[in-house]
């Protein structure tokens, strides 16, 4: 018999333990539980080290007490924070992190209530399903087995709202991509530095430019993107899929071709 390994991630201990016990009663299901995002990452990594990879992760939509703002992504790959405590990681950020680091793990978000916007964010983050917490065990098992067949599961009542949200997100992304494409190569490099959180002086040192020149580039970036602050520029860049410059790699080489 092929067994399905399931990881339940919920910071409500009674719910997590009850759900894990119910699933474990199935003859073909092995279950583990984690009470936080970083704890879930550790469980997944331990499974890989032991050669017993998890197949499906069930994630509380309200993990950590609240949802991340649109576009926000918590550092789920880091197991503990600088002070030794687990950082708070919301459910959708956990989905995104696991999707990136372990794409073979299917994720299903468990929610207290239907929310088209958050369900759309979950799907964009890589979730394969959105299920009500109070659904029957038979329904949840059907979803678990379905996502392993690469199916996507949503409550019928959410379909119209989710499609509307995804269409709107695609429109915003297209507009953002068009604005970013209007930048010169050097301006795009400056924008990536801004996304990485670098200030004017740090950008100048990285790109071998004067602070005055960097200031001019930043002003041009804001003008072409039609925004009035660095924060707004970074949010637009994220929507367009622009990532931060690699701070661990070598600096941009000297030369006039990008200026």
C-alpha positions, 0 to 999 in steps of 0.5 A: 500500500502506498502511504500518503505523508501529511503535515498539519500546520496550525498554531491551535494545538487542539485543532491540529492534534484532533485533525492529525488523529482523525487522518492517522486513523486512515490506513494509508495516511501517515501524519505529523503536526507543526505549530508554526511556519518555522516548525513546519520547515524543520519537519519538512527538512527532517523528512527529506533527511530521513528519506520520508518526504511529505506529500501534502501540507495542510496549512491554517490560513490564519497561521501566526494570527494574521495574514500577510499583506499582498506581496509580502513574503516572510522568510520561511526558510529561516528556522529561528530568528536572530534572538533564537525565537521562531519568527511569526510566519503567516500561512500564505507566506509558508505556502510560497516558501515551501513551493519554492524550496520543495515544489513536490509538496502539495499544499492545501489551505484550511480556512475558517471562512471563505475569502476570495481575495485570500484564496486567490493569494494562496493559489498565486503562492502555490497552493493546490486547494482552499478548504473550510476547516469545518468540512467533513473528513471524507471531503478533506481526504478527497482533496488530499488525494485529488491534489496528489493527482495535480487537481486544484480544489476550491469551494464552488461558492468561491470560484467566481470571486477567485477568478475575478481576483486573479484576473484583476491581479493579472491586469495589475501585473501587466500594467506594472510590467509595462511600466518597468519595461520603460526603464533603461537597463541602469534604471532597472538595476537601480530599481532592483537595488531599491527592492533589496532595501539599499539606500542611495549611498549603498547603491552608489557604492555597488554600481560605482556611481556618485550619490548625485547620479544615483539620486537622479536615477531614482527620481527617473525611476519614480517618474517613469513608474508614476509613483511618489515614494520608494515604497510605492516603487518597490511594491510596483516592482514586486507586482511586475516580478522584479526581484532584489539584486543579489547582495551575495554576488559580485557588484555590477562591473564598471562600464558605460553600457548600463549608464 
